[in-house]
Amino acid sequence: MIDASTLLTILLMASVTYSTRALGYLALRGRTLGYRATAVMEAAPGCVLISVIAPDFASDKPASLIALAVTLVAATRLSLLPTVLIGIAAAGVLRHFLG
């Protein structure tokens, strides 16, 4: 069973990630964006996610480091959503079995 603070953290992370994309598009609606501005708008949610998982780069836990490696490999081949889902699943499974 998931505890309330974990669920609240997941919900807040999801809302912050979504709001970075939605608020940017709402603020710039009606304007024609150039290639660079569009690229920045699409990269913003990924940057928020990176800030969440960045502490695992300095982790000494094998499960976190292996999950990070799996996520990096997925990121080189897939788009953002499948990469996030694979990263979450890898972290959950590896932490369950490796601790």
Buried (B, 14 or more C-beta within 10 A) or exposed (E): EEEEEEEEEEEEEEEBBEEBBEEBEEEEEEEEEEEEEEEEBEEEBBEBBEEEBEEBEEEEEEBBBBBBEBBEEBBEEEEBEEBBEBBBBBBEBBBEEEE
